[in-house]
């Protein structure tokens, strides 16, 4: 399959400008996507555009990532109900460096290949563009009627809109349109890609190129991602799922994909992995025969976690998930870093005890019935011990007179108690 056939099969094309497929089939084509530098990390909402660029580069075409240093100072109204906070130059530079470092893990920026990716900042060509120059060079070529016809503008000016639209935001499509013109002139960039809410901005850029330079311009959009339950993709109760492991641990990242519904997993594995179609089709068919084994979700979680965080982080996330749901060992528990440990046991009852008490030694029965509420009485605690139902740090307690000391601490701070197979309690030593 060629590039367009490949991404169409993966469900990644929404609208396409006529002639785009023919251009991509003809020669190595330079294409760009824009990324607003609103944070120093991408989140999984950005992953569709990143995967699109991954497929583009694998097909022999050249990706350009345009960091919206200038447009980030304005805020794109597309798909938004209100204006976003504007960023200063120093913040944008910091965010840009963080984004480039993440992209470099799976996009080739550094080789000598002719289709090595590049990253540019539209602030570099907009910062010295005076207002008078802009309205003369750009504004006079696009009519207000044309701009008003765009859905992103119509929605914000409709009677249902909670607030209107500032002039700053109204000019956004001209600024983005000029980006396309600039990239066409300086990088021979013929194609712009974006989410379906960017269609108006993409076609404005193409129109500007035709009116100013008489040149051809191409573009296509992908569908905006939603979950099967209608909720926004990439959000959890605690917020965005980030690519930065400091913001979202690899364990939580892995769990996000693992918890996909069957319907979503079948969609996501096409979009967020580079597994070949024949392998994906076989996996979907295999999953349909035994959905309870969740092979589709497991492969999806593995592929995306390895792509973003690497195989070592995936193995750690897998091992961490076994602690709650499998037969993990005490050694596996001790290998967890603190963030992952707290992620794994989020929602588990937690108890604080004083370090001085632990240093003096705490009888296992007292720990279960007095220092925590793991057991309602000492009698219940003794019966559980006698029944071999209690574990400390994933190891069965064989000694019913055991004294718990600081030797049992994980990360010099935590003790994991367990009653039966599924009842966990986390003791935090202060």
C-alpha positions in Angstrom: 0.0 0.0 0.0 1.1 3.6 -0.6 1.0 6.2 2.1 -2.6 7.3 1.5 -3.9 3.8 1.1 -2.1 2.8 4.3 -3.6 5.6 6.5 -7.0 5.3 4.9 -7.0 1.6 5.9 -6.1 2.7 9.4 -9.1 5.0 9.5 -7.0 8.1 9.5 -8.5 10.1 6.7 -11.5 12.4 7.0 -11.2 15.0 4.2 -8.7 15.2 1.4 -8.0 17.9 -1.2 -8.3 16.5 -4.7 -4.9 15.6 -6.2 -3.2 14.9 -2.8 -3.0 11.2 -3.4 -1.6 11.6 -6.9 1.1 14.0 -5.6 2.2 11.6 -2.8 2.3 8.7 -5.3 4.4 10.8 -7.7 7.5 11.8 -5.6 9.0 12.4 -2.2 6.7 15.1 -0.8 7.3 17.4 2.1 4.3 17.7 4.5 3.7 19.5 7.8 1.6 19.3 10.9 1.4 22.0 13.5 1.8 21.5 17.3 0.8 24.2 19.8 3.5 24.4 22.4 1.1 24.7 25.3 3.2 22.3 27.5 6.7 20.9 27.5 5.3 17.4 26.9 2.9 16.0 24.3 -0.1 14.0 25.5 -1.8 11.1 23.7 -4.2 13.6 22.0 -1.2 14.6 19.9 -0.4 11.0 19.0 -2.6 10.8 15.8 -0.6 13.6 14.2 2.7 12.0 15.4 1.7 8.5 14.0 0.6 10.2 10.8 4.1 11.7 10.5 5.7 8.3 11.4 3.8 6.6 8.5 4.6 9.5 6.2 8.4 9.2 6.9 8.3 5.4 6.6 6.7 5.9 3.1 9.7 8.0 2.1 8.2 11.5 2.5 9.6 14.3 4.5 7.9 15.5 7.7 8.0 19.1 9.1 6.8 19.7 12.6 5.8 23.4 13.0 5.8 24.4 16.6 3.2 27.2 16.9 5.4 29.7 18.8 3.5 32.6 17.1 0.1 30.9 16.8 0.5 29.7 20.4 0.6 33.3 21.4 -2.8 33.7 19.8 -4.7 30.5 20.4 -6.5 28.5 17.8 -10.3 28.9 18.0 -11.0 25.7 16.1 -13.0 23.3 18.3 -12.7 25.7 21.3 -15.5 27.4 23.1 -13.3 30.1 24.6 -10.0 31.8 24.1 -6.9 30.1 25.6 -4.2 31.6 27.7 -1.4 33.2 25.7 2.2 32.0 26.2 5.4 34.0 26.5 8.5 33.4 24.4 10.6 31.8 27.1 7.8 29.3 28.0 7.4 28.4 24.3 11.1 27.8 23.9 11.2 25.5 26.9 8.1 23.6 25.7 9.6 23.3 22.2 12.7 21.6 23.5 10.7 19.1 25.5 8.5 18.2 22.5 11.5 17.8 20.2 13.1 15.4 22.7 10.0 13.3 22.8 9.5 13.2 19.0 13.1 12.2 18.4 12.4 8.8 20.0 10.4 7.6 17.1 10.8 10.2 14.3 14.2 10.5 12.5 15.5 14.0 12.8 19.2 13.3 12.7 20.1 11.1 9.8 21.5 12.2 6.4 18.5 10.8 4.6 16.7 13.3 2.3 13.5 12.7 4.2 14.8 13.3 7.7 12.3 15.3 9.7 12.8 18.9 10.7 11.2 21.1 13.4 10.6 24.8 12.9 9.0 27.5 15.0 6.6 29.9 13.2 7.6 32.6 15.6 10.9 32.8 13.7 9.2 34.1 10.5 6.3 36.0 12.2 8.2 38.0 14.9 9.5 40.7 12.5 6.3 40.8 10.4 4.7 44.2 11.1 0.9 44.5 11.3 0.9 46.7 8.2 3.0 44.3 6.2 0.8 41.4 7.3 -2.5 43.0 6.3 -1.0 44.1 3.0 0.8 40.8 2.1 -1.7 38.4 3.5 -5.0 40.1 4.5 -5.8 41.6 1.1 -5.8 38.2 -0.6 -8.4 36.5 1.6 -11.9 38.0 1.8 -13.9 38.3 5.1 -16.7 36.4 3.4 -14.3 33.5 2.8 -13.1 33.6 6.4 -16.6 33.9 7.8 -17.7 30.7 5.9 -15.4 28.5 8.0 -17.1 26.3 10.6 -14.6 27.3 13.3 -15.7 30.9 12.9 -19.4 30.1 12.4 -19.6 28.1 15.7 -18.0 30.9 17.7 -20.3 33.6 16.2 -23.5 31.6 16.4 -26.3 32.5 18.8 -25.6 29.4 20.9 -22.0 30.5 21.6 -21.4 31.5 25.2 -19.0 34.3 24.1 -18.0 35.9 20.9 -14.7 35.8 19.1 -11.8 38.2 19.4 -10.2 39.8 16.4 -7.0 38.1 17.5 -8.6 34.7 17.1 -10.4 35.6 13.9 -7.0 36.3 12.3 -5.7 32.9 13.3 -6.6 31.2 10.0 -4.6 33.9 8.1 -1.6 33.4 10.3 -1.7 29.6 9.8 -2.4 30.2 6.1 0.8 32.2 5.9 2.7 29.4 7.6 1.7 27.1 4.7 2.8 29.8 2.2 6.1 30.3 4.0 6.8 26.6 4.1 5.9 26.2 0.5 8.4 28.9 -0.5 11.2 28.0 1.8 10.9 24.2 2.2 8.9 23.2 -0.9 6.2 21.9 1.5 3.2 20.9 -0.6 1.0 19.2 2.0 -0.6 20.2 5.3 -2.2 17.7 7.6 -4.3 18.1 10.7 -7.4 17.1 12.6 -10.8 17.5 11.0 -11.3 20.8 12.9 -8.3 22.2 11.0 -9.9 21.8 7.5 -10.8 25.5 7.3 -7.3 26.6 8.2 -5.7 24.1 5.8 -7.9 25.2 2.9 -7.3 28.9 3.7 -3.5 28.2 3.4 -4.0 26.5 0.1 -6.1 29.4 -1.2 -3.5 31.9 -0.1 -0.8 29.9 -2.0 -2.9 29.8 -5.1 -3.7 33.6 -5.0 -0.2 34.8 -4.1 2.0 32.3 -6.0 -0.3 30.5 -8.3 1.1 27.2 -6.9 -0.5 23.9 -6.0 -1.2 23.0 -2.4 -2.6 19.8 -0.9 -4.0 18.7 2.4 -6.0 16.2 4.3 -7.5 15.8 7.8 -8.0 12.9 10.1 -11.2 12.3 12.2 -11.1 13.7 15.7 -10.6 10.9 18.2 -13.5 9.9 20.5 -14.0 6.9 22.7 -16.8 4.4 22.0 -18.7 5.8 25.1 -18.6 9.3 23.5 -16.1 10.7 26.1 -13.1 12.6 25.0 -10.1 10.5 24.0 -6.9 10.8 26.0 -8.5 12.1 29.2 -8.8 10.2 32.5 -10.3 11.3 35.9 -6.9 12.7 36.8 -6.5 14.6 33.5 -4.4 14.2 30.3 -2.4 11.0 29.6 1.0 12.5 29.0 4.0 11.1 27.1 6.4 12.5 29.8 6.9 9.7 32.3 7.2 12.3 35.1 3.6 13.4 34.4 2.1 10.0 33.6 4.1 7.0 34.7 4.7 4.2 32.1 2.6 2.0 34.3 -0.4 4.3 34.1 0.3 4.9 30.4 0.2 1.1 29.9 -2.9 0.7 31.9 -4.7 3.4 29.9 -4.4 1.3 26.7 -4.9 -2.0 28.5 -8.3 -0.8 29.8 -9.6 0.0 26.3 -13.0 -1.5 25.3 -12.9 -4.1 22.5 -14.4 -1.6 20.1 -11.8 1.1 20.9 -8.9 -1.4 21.0 -9.7 -2.5 17.4 -9.7 1.2 16.3 -6.6 2.2 18.3 -4.4 -0.6 17.2 -4.7 0.6 13.6 -4.0 4.2 14.5 -1.4 4.1 17.3 0.8 1.2 16.2 2.8 0.5 13.0 1.9 -3.2 13.0 1.2 -4.3 9.4 -2.4 -4.6 8.4 -2.2 -8.4 7.9 -1.1 -8.8 11.5 -3.7 -6.5 12.9 -6.5 -8.3 10.9 -5.3 -11.6 12.3 -5.2 -10.2 15.8 -8.7 -8.7 15.6 -10.0 -12.1 14.4 -8.2 -14.0 17.1 -9.6 -11.6 19.7 -13.2 -12.0 18.5 -12.9 -15.8 19.2 -11.7 -15.3 22.8 -12.4 -11.7 23.9 -11.9 -12.7 27.6 -8.2 -13.2 27.0 -7.9 -9.5 25.9 -5.1 -10.2 23.4 -6.0 -7.1 21.4 -5.7 -4.8 24.4 -2.5 -6.5 25.6 -0.8 -6.1 22.2 -2.0 -2.5 21.9 -0.7 -1.6 25.3 2.6 -3.3 24.6 3.2 -1.7 21.2 2.3 1.9 22.2 4.2 1.7 25.5 7.3 0.3 23.7 7.0 3.0 21.1 6.8 5.9 23.6 8.8 4.7 26.6 10.9 1.8 25.3 10.9 -2.0 26.0 12.4 -1.7 29.5 9.6 0.6 30.7 7.0 -1.7 29.1 8.5 -4.7 31.0 8.4 -2.8 34.2 4.8 -1.7 33.6 3.9 -5.3 32.8 5.6 -6.6 36.0 3.9 -3.9 38.1 0.5 -4.9 36.8 1.2 -8.5 37.8 1.6 -7.3 41.4 -2.1 -6.6 41.7 -3.5 -9.2 39.2 -0.9 -12.0 39.1 1.6 -14.0 41.1 4.4 -11.4 41.4 7.2 -11.9 43.8 8.5 -9.7 46.6 11.6 -9.0 44.4 9.3 -7.5 41.7 7.6 -5.3 44.4 11.0 -4.0 45.6 12.1 -3.1 42.1 9.2 -0.6 41.7 10.1 3.1 41.9 8.0 5.1 44.3 5.8 6.7 41.6 4.9 3.3 40.1 4.3 1.8 43.5 1.8 4.6 44.4 0.2 4.3 40.9 -0.3 0.5 41.3 -1.8 0.9 44.8 -3.9 4.0 44.1 -7.2 3.6 45.8 -5.9 0.9 48.2 -6.5 1.7 51.9 -3.5 3.5 53.3 -2.3 3.8 56.9 0.4 5.9 58.5 2.6 4.7 61.4 5.4 6.4 63.2 9.0 5.4 62.3 9.9 5.3 66.0 7.2 2.6 66.6 8.5 0.5 63.7 12.1 0.9 65.0 11.0 -0.4 68.4 9.3 -3.4 66.5 5.6 -4.0 66.0 4.0 -7.4 66.6 2.2 -8.5 63.4 -1.1 -8.9 65.2 -0.8 -5.3 66.6 0.1 -4.0 63.1 -3.0 -5.6 61.6 -5.5 -4.8 64.4 -4.3 -1.7 66.2 -1.9 0.3 64.0 -4.2 -0.3 61.0 -7.8 -1.4 60.5 -6.8 -4.3 58.3 -8.5 -6.6 60.9 -11.3 -5.7 63.3 -9.8 -7.5 66.2 -6.7 -9.3 67.4 -8.6 -12.5 67.4 -9.5 -12.1 63.7 -5.9 -11.3 63.0 -4.7 -14.5 64.7 -7.2 -16.6 62.8 -6.1 -15.1 59.5 -2.4 -15.8 60.3 -3.3 -19.4 61.4 -5.1 -19.8 58.0 -2.0 -18.7 56.2 -4.0 -15.8 54.6 -1.6 -12.9 55.4 1.4 -11.7 53.3 3.9 -8.9 53.9 5.5 -7.5 50.7 4.1 -10.4 48.7 5.6 -13.1 51.1 3.4 -15.3 53.2 3.7 -14.7 57.0 4.7 -18.1 58.5 5.6 -16.9 62.0 2.4 -15.9 64.0 4.7 -14.1 66.5 6.5 -12.1 63.8 7.9 -8.6 64.8 7.8 -6.1 62.0 10.9 -3.8 61.8 12.4 -1.3 59.4 13.9 -4.3 57.6 10.5 -4.8 55.9 10.4 -1.3 54.4 10.2 -0.8 50.6 11.9 2.4 49.5 12.6 3.0 53.2 8.9 4.2 53.5 6.3 1.5 52.6 5.1 -1.9 53.8 2.5 -3.8 51.7 0.1 -6.0 53.7 -2.2 -8.4 52.0 -5.1 -10.5 53.2 -6.2 -13.3 50.8 -5.7 -12.8 47.1 -7.2 -9.3 46.5 -7.2 -7.3 49.7 -4.2 -4.9 49.9 -3.3 -2.3 52.5 -0.4 0.1 52.2 1.4 1.2 55.3 3.3 4.5 55.0 6.0 5.1 57.6 6.4 8.8 58.6 
